[in-house]
Amino acid sequence: MEADKVMDGLIKELGVAIKAMGKAKKLDEKEAYSRIVKNLSESLGVFLDMANEMMMFNDEDPEEDDMPF
């Protein structure tokens, strides 16, 4: 599965969980949703860290590759 699709799914689920947490009335429901939000946020952070590391390795100037010498 592509990382972009996974990240998009995590972002959508995070939004759903945050809205549900806001609508929850009971404390135990709010706690359950807060754990879900925490887990989804941490999972999304893994992908963002990976993207950041990949960008650091891809720091070359793209015009340098086109030079004949």
PDB file of N, CA, C and O in Angstrom:
ATOM      1  N   MET A   1       0.851  -1.178   0.000  1.00  0.00           N
ATOM      2  CA  MET A   1       0.000   0.000   0.000  1.00  0.00           C
ATOM      3  C   MET A   1       0.893   1.236   0.000  1.00  0.00           C
ATOM      4  O   MET A   1       1.934   1.257   0.657  1.00  0.00           O
ATOM      5  N   GLU A   2       0.488   2.253  -0.730  1.00  0.00           N
ATOM      6  CA  GLU A   2       1.266   3.471  -0.829  1.00  0.00           C
ATOM      7  C   GLU A   2       1.147   4.299   0.454  1.00  0.00           C
ATOM      8  O   GLU A   2       0.097   4.350   1.096  1.00  0.00           O
ATOM      9  N   ALA A   3       2.259   4.941   0.799  1.00  0.00           N
ATOM     10  CA  ALA A   3       2.296   5.740   2.020  1.00  0.00           C
ATOM     11  C   ALA A   3       1.293   6.893   1.965  1.00  0.00           C
ATOM     12  O   ALA A   3       0.697   7.244   2.983  1.00  0.00           O
ATOM     13  N   ASP A   4       1.104   7.482   0.785  1.00  0.00           N
ATOM     14  CA  ASP A   4       0.151   8.590   0.662  1.00  0.00           C
ATOM     15  C   ASP A   4      -1.266   8.151   0.999  1.00  0.00           C
ATOM     16  O   ASP A   4      -2.001   8.871   1.675  1.00  0.00           O
ATOM     17  N   LYS A   5      -1.646   6.974   0.529  1.00  0.00           N
ATOM     18  CA  LYS A   5      -2.992   6.473   0.798  1.00  0.00           C
ATOM     19  C   LYS A   5      -3.169   6.169   2.278  1.00  0.00           C
ATOM     20  O   LYS A   5      -4.228   6.427   2.850  1.00  0.00           O
ATOM     21  N   VAL A   6      -2.133   5.625   2.892  1.00  0.00           N
ATOM     22  CA  VAL A   6      -2.200   5.323   4.327  1.00  0.00           C
ATOM     23  C   VAL A   6      -2.329   6.618   5.121  1.00  0.00           C
ATOM     24  O   VAL A   6      -3.141   6.709   6.041  1.00  0.00           O
ATOM     25  N   MET A   7      -1.524   7.622   4.763  1.00  0.00           N
ATOM     26  CA  MET A   7      -1.586   8.903   5.466  1.00  0.00           C
ATOM     27  C   MET A   7      -2.953   9.560   5.293  1.00  0.00           C
ATOM     28  O   MET A   7      -3.504  10.098   6.253  1.00  0.00           O
ATOM     29  N   ASP A   8      -3.505   9.521   4.083  1.00  0.00           N
ATOM     30  CA  ASP A   8      -4.833  10.091   3.856  1.00  0.00           C
ATOM     31  C   ASP A   8      -5.886   9.384   4.709  1.00  0.00           C
ATOM     32  O   ASP A   8      -6.765  10.028   5.281  1.00  0.00           O
ATOM     33  N   GLY A   9      -5.792   8.068   4.789  1.00  0.00           N
ATOM     34  CA  GLY A   9      -6.728   7.304   5.613  1.00  0.00           C
ATOM     35  C   GLY A   9      -6.602   7.646   7.083  1.00  0.00           C
ATOM     36  O   GLY A   9      -7.606   7.785   7.782  1.00  0.00           O
ATOM     37  N   LEU A  10      -5.366   7.784   7.557  1.00  0.00           N
ATOM     38  CA  LEU A  10      -5.147   8.145   8.958  1.00  0.00           C
ATOM     39  C   LEU A  10      -5.711   9.530   9.260  1.00  0.00           C
ATOM     40  O   LEU A  10      -6.317   9.746  10.310  1.00  0.00           O
ATOM     41  N   ILE A  11      -5.510  10.464   8.336  1.00  0.00           N
ATOM     42  CA  ILE A  11      -6.019  11.824   8.539  1.00  0.00           C
ATOM     43  C   ILE A  11      -7.547  11.824   8.594  1.00  0.00           C
ATOM     44  O   ILE A  11      -8.138  12.501   9.435  1.00  0.00           O
ATOM     45  N   LYS A  12      -8.182  11.071   7.704  1.00  0.00           N
ATOM     46  CA  LYS A  12      -9.649  10.992   7.711  1.00  0.00           C
ATOM     47  C   LYS A  12     -10.158  10.370   9.002  1.00  0.00           C
ATOM     48  O   LYS A  12     -11.101  10.879   9.609  1.00  0.00           O
ATOM     49  N   GLU A  13      -9.542   9.276   9.424  1.00  0.00           N
ATOM     50  CA  GLU A  13      -9.959   8.612  10.666  1.00  0.00           C
ATOM     51  C   GLU A  13      -9.711   9.494  11.875  1.00  0.00           C
ATOM     52  O   GLU A  13     -10.487   9.475  12.830  1.00  0.00           O
ATOM     53  N   LEU A  14      -8.645  10.261  11.840  1.00  0.00           N
ATOM     54  CA  LEU A  14      -8.353  11.182  12.933  1.00  0.00           C
ATOM     55  C   LEU A  14      -9.446  12.242  13.045  1.00  0.00           C
ATOM     56  O   LEU A  14      -9.885  12.567  14.148  1.00  0.00           O
ATOM     57  N   GLY A  15      -9.879  12.774  11.923  1.00  0.00           N
ATOM     58  CA  GLY A  15     -10.967  13.752  11.924  1.00  0.00           C
ATOM     59  C   GLY A  15     -12.259  13.174  12.460  1.00  0.00           C
ATOM     60  O   GLY A  15     -12.967  13.825  13.229  1.00  0.00           O
ATOM     61  N   VAL A  16     -12.570  11.945  12.052  1.00  0.00           N
ATOM     62  CA  VAL A  16     -13.781  11.277  12.529  1.00  0.00           C
ATOM     63  C   VAL A  16     -13.710  11.071  14.039  1.00  0.00           C
ATOM     64  O   VAL A  16     -14.688  11.308  14.748  1.00  0.00           O
ATOM     65  N   ALA A  17     -12.551  10.628  14.531  1.00  0.00           N
ATOM     66  CA  ALA A  17     -12.399  10.361  15.966  1.00  0.00           C
ATOM     67  C   ALA A  17     -12.489  11.647  16.786  1.00  0.00           C
ATOM     68  O   ALA A  17     -13.059  11.652  17.877  1.00  0.00           O
ATOM     69  N   ILE A  18     -11.932  12.726  16.265  1.00  0.00           N
ATOM     70  CA  ILE A  18     -11.984  13.999  16.992  1.00  0.00           C
ATOM     71  C   ILE A  18     -13.424  14.510  17.077  1.00  0.00           C
ATOM     72  O   ILE A  18     -13.857  14.987  18.126  1.00  0.00           O
ATOM     73  N   LYS A  19     -14.155  14.407  15.977  1.00  0.00           N
ATOM     74  CA  LYS A  19     -15.563  14.826  15.996  1.00  0.00           C
ATOM     75  C   LYS A  19     -16.375  13.967  16.958  1.00  0.00           C
ATOM     76  O   LYS A  19     -17.209  14.483  17.702  1.00  0.00           O
ATOM     77  N   ALA A  20     -16.133  12.657  16.943  1.00  0.00           N
ATOM     78  CA  ALA A  20     -16.865  11.760  17.842  1.00  0.00           C
ATOM     79  C   ALA A  20     -16.516  12.049  19.298  1.00  0.00           C
ATOM     80  O   ALA A  20     -17.380  11.969  20.171  1.00  0.00           O
ATOM     81  N   MET A  21     -15.259  12.383  19.564  1.00  0.00           N
ATOM     82  CA  MET A  21     -14.847  12.700  20.925  1.00  0.00           C
ATOM     83  C   MET A  21     -15.558  13.962  21.399  1.00  0.00           C
ATOM     84  O   MET A  21     -15.950  14.056  22.562  1.00  0.00           O
ATOM     85  N   GLY A  22     -15.725  14.929  20.504  1.00  0.00           N
ATOM     86  CA  GLY A  22     -16.427  16.155  20.863  1.00  0.00           C
ATOM     87  C   GLY A  22     -17.898  15.933  21.159  1.00  0.00           C
ATOM     88  O   GLY A  22     -18.487  16.663  21.956  1.00  0.00           O
ATOM     89  N   LYS A  23     -18.496  14.937  20.530  1.00  0.00           N
ATOM     90  CA  LYS A  23     -19.920  14.646  20.733  1.00  0.00           C
ATOM     91  C   LYS A  23     -20.176  13.700  21.895  1.00  0.00           C
ATOM     92  O   LYS A  23     -21.311  13.581  22.356  1.00  0.00           O
ATOM     93  N   ALA A  24     -19.137  13.027  22.374  1.00  0.00           N
ATOM     94  CA  ALA A  24     -19.298  12.052  23.452  1.00  0.00           C
ATOM     95  C   ALA A  24     -19.722  12.758  24.739  1.00  0.00           C
ATOM     96  O   ALA A  24     -19.237  13.842  25.062  1.00  0.00           O
ATOM     97  N   LYS A  25     -20.632  12.120  25.460  1.00  0.00           N
ATOM     98  CA  LYS A  25     -21.161  12.706  26.698  1.00  0.00           C
ATOM     99  C   LYS A  25     -20.506  12.115  27.943  1.00  0.00           C
ATOM    100  O   LYS A  25     -20.248  12.823  28.917  1.00  0.00           O
ATOM    101  N   LYS A  26     -20.244  10.829  27.899  1.00  0.00           N
ATOM    102  CA  LYS A  26     -19.711  10.152  29.078  1.00  0.00           C
ATOM    103  C   LYS A  26     -18.184  10.226  29.102  1.00  0.00           C
ATOM    104  O   LYS A  26     -17.528  10.254  28.060  1.00  0.00           O
ATOM    105  N   LEU A  27     -17.646  10.256  30.300  1.00  0.00           N
ATOM    106  CA  LEU A  27     -16.205  10.372  30.488  1.00  0.00           C
ATOM    107  C   LEU A  27     -15.461   9.174  29.898  1.00  0.00           C
ATOM    108  O   LEU A  27     -14.402   9.342  29.294  1.00  0.00           O
ATOM    109  N   ASP A  28     -16.003   7.972  30.065  1.00  0.00           N
ATOM    110  CA  ASP A  28     -15.315   6.793  29.544  1.00  0.00           C
ATOM    111  C   ASP A  28     -15.303   6.788  28.008  1.00  0.00           C
ATOM    112  O   ASP A  28     -14.363   6.282  27.395  1.00  0.00           O
ATOM    113  N   GLU A  29     -16.340   7.347  27.396  1.00  0.00           N
ATOM    114  CA  GLU A  29     -16.359   7.465  25.933  1.00  0.00           C
ATOM    115  C   GLU A  29     -15.308   8.468  25.468  1.00  0.00           C
ATOM    116  O   GLU A  29     -14.595   8.224  24.495  1.00  0.00           O
ATOM    117  N   LYS A  30     -15.218   9.597  26.166  1.00  0.00           N
ATOM    118  CA  LYS A  30     -14.221  10.608  25.820  1.00  0.00           C
ATOM    119  C   LYS A  30     -12.811  10.041  25.976  1.00  0.00           C
ATOM    120  O   LYS A  30     -11.934  10.311  25.156  1.00  0.00           O
ATOM    121  N   GLU A  31     -12.600   9.256  27.030  1.00  0.00           N
ATOM    122  CA  GLU A  31     -11.286   8.653  27.251  1.00  0.00           C
ATOM    123  C   GLU A  31     -10.945   7.667  26.129  1.00  0.00           C
ATOM    124  O   GLU A  31      -9.811   7.641  25.650  1.00  0.00           O
ATOM    125  N   ALA A  32     -11.900   6.876  25.720  1.00  0.00           N
ATOM    126  CA  ALA A  32     -11.675   5.911  24.643  1.00  0.00           C
ATOM    127  C   ALA A  32     -11.315   6.642  23.344  1.00  0.00           C
ATOM    128  O   ALA A  32     -10.382   6.248  22.644  1.00  0.00           O
ATOM    129  N   TYR A  33     -12.055   7.701  23.028  1.00  0.00           N
ATOM    130  CA  TYR A  33     -11.751   8.456  21.811  1.00  0.00           C
ATOM    131  C   TYR A  33     -10.411   9.175  21.921  1.00  0.00           C
ATOM    132  O   TYR A  33      -9.701   9.311  20.925  1.00  0.00           O
ATOM    133  N   SER A  34     -10.060   9.633  23.111  1.00  0.00           N
ATOM    134  CA  SER A  34      -8.766  10.306  23.268  1.00  0.00           C
ATOM    135  C   SER A  34      -7.618   9.328  23.027  1.00  0.00           C
ATOM    136  O   SER A  34      -6.579   9.712  22.491  1.00  0.00           O
ATOM    137  N   ARG A  35      -7.800   8.078  23.416  1.00  0.00           N
ATOM    138  CA  ARG A  35      -6.773   7.057  23.135  1.00  0.00           C
ATOM    139  C   ARG A  35      -6.690   6.768  21.643  1.00  0.00           C
ATOM    140  O   ARG A  35      -5.603   6.578  21.099  1.00  0.00           O
ATOM    141  N   ILE A  36      -7.841   6.735  20.991  1.00  0.00           N
ATOM    142  CA  ILE A  36      -7.868   6.518  19.539  1.00  0.00           C
ATOM    143  C   ILE A  36      -7.158   7.671  18.836  1.00  0.00           C
ATOM    144  O   ILE A  36      -6.347   7.448  17.936  1.00  0.00           O
ATOM    145  N   VAL A  37      -7.461   8.905  19.245  1.00  0.00           N
ATOM    146  CA  VAL A  37      -6.816  10.076  18.646  1.00  0.00           C
ATOM    147  C   VAL A  37      -5.315  10.026  18.871  1.00  0.00           C
ATOM    148  O   VAL A  37      -4.538  10.324  17.965  1.00  0.00           O
ATOM    149  N   LYS A  38      -4.909   9.655  20.065  1.00  0.00           N
ATOM    150  CA  LYS A  38      -3.480   9.560  20.375  1.00  0.00           C
ATOM    151  C   LYS A  38      -2.801   8.525  19.483  1.00  0.00           C
ATOM    152  O   LYS A  38      -1.742   8.799  18.920  1.00  0.00           O
ATOM    153  N   ASN A  39      -3.388   7.358  19.350  1.00  0.00           N
ATOM    154  CA  ASN A  39      -2.798   6.295  18.535  1.00  0.00           C
ATOM    155  C   ASN A  39      -2.738   6.684  17.057  1.00  0.00           C
ATOM    156  O   ASN A  39      -1.734   6.438  16.390  1.00  0.00           O
ATOM    157  N   LEU A  40      -3.805   7.284  16.552  1.00  0.00           N
ATOM    158  CA  LEU A  40      -3.799   7.715  15.154  1.00  0.00           C
ATOM    159  C   LEU A  40      -2.771   8.817  14.919  1.00  0.00           C
ATOM    160  O   LEU A  40      -2.101   8.833  13.887  1.00  0.00           O
ATOM    161  N   SER A  41      -2.649   9.729  15.866  1.00  0.00           N
ATOM    162  CA  SER A  41      -1.668  10.808  15.748  1.00  0.00           C
ATOM    163  C   SER A  41      -0.243  10.265  15.747  1.00  0.00           C
ATOM    164  O   SER A  41       0.595  10.712  14.965  1.00  0.00           O
ATOM    165  N   GLU A  42       0.027   9.309  16.619  1.00  0.00           N
ATOM    166  CA  GLU A  42       1.353   8.709  16.654  1.00  0.00           C
ATOM    167  C   GLU A  42       1.651   7.949  15.365  1.00  0.00           C
ATOM    168  O   GLU A  42       2.772   7.991  14.860  1.00  0.00           O
ATOM    169  N   SER A  43       0.651   7.257  14.838  1.00  0.00           N
ATOM    170  CA  SER A  43       0.831   6.533  13.583  1.00  0.00           C
ATOM    171  C   SER A  43       1.107   7.494  12.435  1.00  0.00           C
ATOM    172  O   SER A  43       1.969   7.235  11.595  1.00  0.00           O
ATOM    173  N   LEU A  44       0.384   8.585  12.400  1.00  0.00           N
ATOM    174  CA  LEU A  44       0.609   9.588  11.367  1.00  0.00           C
ATOM    175  C   LEU A  44       1.997  10.199  11.513  1.00  0.00           C
ATOM    176  O   LEU A  44       2.655  10.497  10.517  1.00  0.00           O
ATOM    177  N   GLY A  45       2.438  10.384  12.744  1.00  0.00           N
ATOM    178  CA  GLY A  45       3.775  10.917  13.003  1.00  0.00           C
ATOM    179  C   GLY A  45       4.868  10.033  12.446  1.00  0.00           C
ATOM    180  O   GLY A  45       5.895  10.533  11.988  1.00  0.00           O
ATOM    181  N   VAL A  46       4.663   8.724  12.477  1.00  0.00           N
ATOM    182  CA  VAL A  46       5.643   7.792  11.913  1.00  0.00           C
ATOM    183  C   VAL A  46       5.815   8.058  10.424  1.00  0.00           C
ATOM    184  O   VAL A  46       6.938   8.106   9.921  1.00  0.00           O
ATOM    185  N   PHE A  47       4.705   8.231   9.723  1.00  0.00           N
ATOM    186  CA  PHE A  47       4.777   8.482   8.285  1.00  0.00           C
ATOM    187  C   PHE A  47       5.380   9.853   7.986  1.00  0.00           C
ATOM    188  O   PHE A  47       6.122  10.004   7.015  1.00  0.00           O
ATOM    189  N   LEU A  48       5.070  10.848   8.809  1.00  0.00           N
ATOM    190  CA  LEU A  48       5.638  12.169   8.598  1.00  0.00           C
ATOM    191  C   LEU A  48       7.141  12.169   8.858  1.00  0.00           C
ATOM    192  O   LEU A  48       7.889  12.832   8.140  1.00  0.00           O
ATOM    193  N   ASP A  49       7.589  11.440   9.868  1.00  0.00           N
ATOM    194  CA  ASP A  49       9.024  11.309  10.129  1.00  0.00           C
ATOM    195  C   ASP A  49       9.721  10.616   8.963  1.00  0.00           C
ATOM    196  O   ASP A  49      10.815  11.010   8.559  1.00  0.00           O
ATOM    197  N   MET A  50       9.076   9.576   8.424  1.00  0.00           N
ATOM    198  CA  MET A  50       9.640   8.859   7.290  1.00  0.00           C
ATOM    199  C   MET A  50       9.750   9.790   6.080  1.00  0.00           C
ATOM    200  O   MET A  50      10.768   9.787   5.389  1.00  0.00           O
ATOM    201  N   ALA A  51       8.719  10.576   5.825  1.00  0.00           N
ATOM    202  CA  ALA A  51       8.745  11.518   4.701  1.00  0.00           C
ATOM    203  C   ALA A  51       9.828  12.562   4.898  1.00  0.00           C
ATOM    204  O   ALA A  51      10.497  12.950   3.940  1.00  0.00           O
ATOM    205  N   ASN A  52      10.007  13.018   6.120  1.00  0.00           N
ATOM    206  CA  ASN A  52      11.044  13.990   6.428  1.00  0.00           C
ATOM    207  C   ASN A  52      12.430  13.407   6.158  1.00  0.00           C
ATOM    208  O   ASN A  52      13.279  14.080   5.574  1.00  0.00           O
ATOM    209  N   GLU A  53      12.663  12.177   6.573  1.00  0.00           N
ATOM    210  CA  GLU A  53      13.943  11.528   6.335  1.00  0.00           C
ATOM    211  C   GLU A  53      14.193  11.336   4.848  1.00  0.00           C
ATOM    212  O   GLU A  53      15.318  11.509   4.380  1.00  0.00           O
ATOM    213  N   MET A  54      13.154  10.978   4.102  1.00  0.00           N
ATOM    214  CA  MET A  54      13.307  10.784   2.661  1.00  0.00           C
ATOM    215  C   MET A  54      13.638  12.108   1.969  1.00  0.00           C
ATOM    216  O   MET A  54      14.410  12.134   1.011  1.00  0.00           O
ATOM    217  N   MET A  55      13.056  13.199   2.454  1.00  0.00           N
ATOM    218  CA  MET A  55      13.342  14.503   1.866  1.00  0.00           C
ATOM    219  C   MET A  55      14.771  14.926   2.146  1.00  0.00           C
ATOM    220  O   MET A  55      15.380  15.610   1.323  1.00  0.00           O
ATOM    221  N   MET A  56      15.317  14.537   3.283  1.00  0.00           N
ATOM    222  CA  MET A  56      16.700  14.872   3.606  1.00  0.00           C
ATOM    223  C   MET A  56      17.654  14.156   2.659  1.00  0.00           C
ATOM    224  O   MET A  56      18.684  14.721   2.291  1.00  0.00           O
ATOM    225  N   PHE A  57      17.343  12.933   2.258  1.00  0.00           N
ATOM    226  CA  PHE A  57      18.191  12.194   1.343  1.00  0.00           C
ATOM    227  C   PHE A  57      18.038  12.677  -0.091  1.00  0.00           C
ATOM    228  O   PHE A  57      18.928  12.464  -0.914  1.00  0.00           O
ATOM    229  N   ASN A  58      16.931  13.320  -0.396  1.00  0.00           N
ATOM    230  CA  ASN A  58      16.656  13.813  -1.736  1.00  0.00           C
ATOM    231  C   ASN A  58      16.938  15.310  -1.804  1.00  0.00           C
ATOM    232  O   ASN A  58      16.161  16.065  -2.388  1.00  0.00           O
ATOM    233  N   ASP A  59      18.041  15.736  -1.212  1.00  0.00           N
ATOM    234  CA  ASP A  59      18.375  17.148  -1.103  1.00  0.00           C
ATOM    235  C   ASP A  59      19.224  17.628  -2.274  1.00  0.00           C
ATOM    236  O   ASP A  59      19.700  18.764  -2.259  1.00  0.00           O
ATOM    237  N   GLU A  60      19.423  16.795  -3.281  1.00  0.00           N
ATOM    238  CA  GLU A  60      20.233  17.172  -4.416  1.00  0.00           C
ATOM    239  C   GLU A  60      19.479  18.143  -5.303  1.00  0.00           C
ATOM    240  O   GLU A  60      18.249  18.129  -5.352  1.00  0.00           O
ATOM    241  N   ASP A  61      20.225  18.987  -6.004  1.00  0.00           N
ATOM    242  CA  ASP A  61      19.635  19.939  -6.940  1.00  0.00           C
ATOM    243  C   ASP A  61      19.255  19.196  -8.211  1.00  0.00           C
ATOM    244  O   ASP A  61      20.126  18.595  -8.839  1.00  0.00           O
ATOM    245  N   PRO A  62      17.986  19.214  -8.615  1.00  0.00           N
ATOM    246  CA  PRO A  62      17.561  18.457  -9.795  1.00  0.00           C
ATOM    247  C   PRO A  62      18.203  18.952 -11.086  1.00  0.00           C
ATOM    248  O   PRO A  62      18.313  18.185 -12.042  1.00  0.00           O
ATOM    249  N   GLU A  63      18.630  20.218 -11.141  1.00  0.00           N
ATOM    250  CA  GLU A  63      19.265  20.736 -12.338  1.00  0.00           C
ATOM    251  C   GLU A  63      20.678  20.188 -12.503  1.00  0.00           C
ATOM    252  O   GLU A  63      21.190  20.143 -13.622  1.00  0.00           O
ATOM    253  N   GLU A  64      21.316  19.772 -11.418  1.00  0.00           N
ATOM    254  CA  GLU A  64      22.667  19.221 -11.504  1.00  0.00           C
ATOM    255  C   GLU A  64      22.681  17.926 -12.309  1.00  0.00           C
ATOM    256  O   GLU A  64      23.672  17.632 -12.978  1.00  0.00           O
ATOM    257  N   ASP A  65      21.615  17.154 -12.258  1.00  0.00           N
ATOM    258  CA  ASP A  65      21.561  15.888 -12.986  1.00  0.00           C
ATOM    259  C   ASP A  65      21.518  16.115 -14.494  1.00  0.00           C
ATOM    260  O   ASP A  65      21.925  15.236 -15.254  1.00  0.00           O
ATOM    261  N   ASP A  66      21.039  17.264 -14.941  1.00  0.00           N
ATOM    262  CA  ASP A  66      20.904  17.543 -16.353  1.00  0.00           C
ATOM    263  C   ASP A  66      22.195  18.069 -16.976  1.00  0.00           C
ATOM    264  O   ASP A  66      22.294  18.161 -18.200  1.00  0.00           O
ATOM    265  N   MET A  67      23.173  18.411 -16.165  1.00  0.00           N
ATOM    266  CA  MET A  67      24.421  18.969 -16.689  1.00  0.00           C
ATOM    267  C   MET A  67      25.248  17.868 -17.366  1.00  0.00           C
ATOM    268  O   MET A  67      25.381  16.767 -16.832  1.00  0.00           O
ATOM    269  N   PRO A  68      25.802  18.176 -18.548  1.00  0.00           N
ATOM    270  CA  PRO A  68      26.554  17.152 -19.290  1.00  0.00           C
ATOM    271  C   PRO A  68      27.944  16.879 -18.718  1.00  0.00           C
ATOM    272  O   PRO A  68      28.569  15.897 -19.117  1.00  0.00           O
ATOM    273  N   PHE A  69      28.449  17.692 -17.814  1.00  0.00           N
ATOM    274  CA  PHE A  69      29.813  17.463 -17.293  1.00  0.00           C
ATOM    275  C   PHE A  69      29.827  17.170 -15.850  1.00  0.00           C
ATOM    276  O   PHE A  69      30.894  16.957 -15.273  1.00  0.00           O
TER     277      PHE A  69
END
